[in-house]
């Protein structure tokens, strides 16, 4: 069983790692020979942080963040804020505890995921570009340009294009996805109205505007938080040619126009140009081909939500595809991927559109920002927006009226005979988890344990003396079934029998 992932960024690598937890052969095809050094995302937040923790990667990412991470966290604590909306640093605490923001450059995250992929045995082929693909009822055939691995391959040499056969294909190859364009996907949305730049550059006057987000007559200019880091937003329409290299002259012209100063660009370390087109695939699945990350949805970077969204896609898709590919769950399980993740991305597209609207220069946007800031002074409104930005309030429709079911499960802890156990640590296997926090052998507890044992190759059981007492909210029930992606599928109070829920999410029991 082989699954090919096109795109070796964070989403593609995360998806590959998820598949390897189930023993699936995962091949990643990345057209670049190395990790792209261009400036990109600079932080992970909310559910993205939890996703890394529940696969044992959060500590590695924190280490990669280094001094920058500590400085950022201290700044957030000092001012009592969690993040910003359209450059207004007003977001405070959300409903769910845990670590709200993990500042780390995307390149550092990719290095951590690349190391993890190597540990798990993922076949990562860098410098391999997909030319075309075609699917049939049994799988997908890809035409690839690059040196096919083997004793005859020479490092850095490009051999004749070769064919690669896969049982399934995941497109994680970015906003201009070749996989998406070659399938039966539409990509509706809105065109961009801005030209933005992110850069690390040396200026003749580092203090040309105050540190932070500054609205000016022609747009927004962000100075910092690191020395030389710049973000520019101009409202003159989208760039004429997004692929053309950004020259120091172009960056300086935009910088002077938007800031209203005569600052000069002396040198550029890294720079990228972007716009705010917001588009989303109508479905994330076409037969044996699936989309994840920017291949499925694109939006502006405001609010730093892209990495969270992509990692969430990988976590939601990985275990489902693995179970279907192994023949342990019906094909219909994959339909829940689009059903659950499509609304999440649609909401991100809308809030990034709203942030662009609030950034517009002029008195109308000034008035709107003033009213918006006053609304966010109210705790309920602030918490609602904070929850939305971090994904703290996500709730999938898993067929239950109970509020806890379908939500992300807090990091529960159980006291067991072997000592305290964290849910996050147990989830690192990639399996579902039944946490039973009742030491007394009641008939219900015995039945739950016996039932879950019938899915023993897909669901692990932990029995303790009590739930709760973790790093966040108390346990929602004395018994909780948590899917591999960290969302609650069942509690002791659920209307559906545990057997029915296990069968829905994990396929038939062993031997059936």
Secondary structure as GFF3:
##gff-version 3
##sequence-region A 1 512
A	DSSP	beta_strand	2	6	.	.	.	ID=ss1
A	DSSP	alpha_helix	10	20	.	.	.	ID=ss2
A	DSSP	beta_strand	25	30	.	.	.	ID=ss3
A	DSSP	beta_strand	43	45	.	.	.	ID=ss4
A	DSSP	alpha_helix	47	53	.	.	.	ID=ss5
A	DSSP	alpha_helix	58	79	.	.	.	ID=ss6
A	DSSP	beta_strand	83	85	.	.	.	ID=ss7
A	DSSP	beta_strand	88	91	.	.	.	ID=ss8
A	DSSP	beta_strand	101	103	.	.	.	ID=ss9
A	DSSP	alpha_helix	106	120	.	.	.	ID=ss10
A	DSSP	beta_strand	123	126	.	.	.	ID=ss11
A	DSSP	beta_strand	129	135	.	.	.	ID=ss12
A	DSSP	beta_strand	140	145	.	.	.	ID=ss13
A	DSSP	beta_strand	162	166	.	.	.	ID=ss14
A	DSSP	beta_strand	168	171	.	.	.	ID=ss15
A	DSSP	alpha_helix	178	181	.	.	.	ID=ss16
A	DSSP	beta_strand	187	190	.	.	.	ID=ss17
A	DSSP	beta_strand	195	203	.	.	.	ID=ss18
A	DSSP	beta_strand	212	216	.	.	.	ID=ss19
A	DSSP	beta_strand	219	223	.	.	.	ID=ss20
A	DSSP	beta_strand	229	234	.	.	.	ID=ss21
A	DSSP	alpha_helix	248	259	.	.	.	ID=ss22
A	DSSP	beta_strand	265	274	.	.	.	ID=ss23
A	DSSP	beta_strand	278	281	.	.	.	ID=ss24
A	DSSP	beta_strand	285	286	.	.	.	ID=ss25
A	DSSP	beta_strand	289	291	.	.	.	ID=ss26
A	DSSP	three_ten_helix	293	295	.	.	.	ID=ss27
A	DSSP	beta_strand	297	298	.	.	.	ID=ss28
A	DSSP	alpha_helix	306	325	.	.	.	ID=ss29
A	DSSP	three_ten_helix	331	334	.	.	.	ID=ss30
A	DSSP	alpha_helix	335	359	.	.	.	ID=ss31
A	DSSP	alpha_helix	363	375	.	.	.	ID=ss32
A	DSSP	alpha_helix	379	390	.	.	.	ID=ss33
A	DSSP	beta_strand	413	416	.	.	.	ID=ss34
A	DSSP	beta_strand	419	422	.	.	.	ID=ss35
A	DSSP	alpha_helix	423	426	.	.	.	ID=ss36
A	DSSP	three_ten_helix	427	429	.	.	.	ID=ss37
A	DSSP	beta_strand	432	436	.	.	.	ID=ss38
A	DSSP	alpha_helix	443	453	.	.	.	ID=ss39
A	DSSP	beta_strand	459	463	.	.	.	ID=ss40
A	DSSP	beta_strand	479	482	.	.	.	ID=ss41
A	DSSP	beta_strand	488	491	.	.	.	ID=ss42
A	DSSP	alpha_helix	498	506	.	.	.	ID=ss43
###
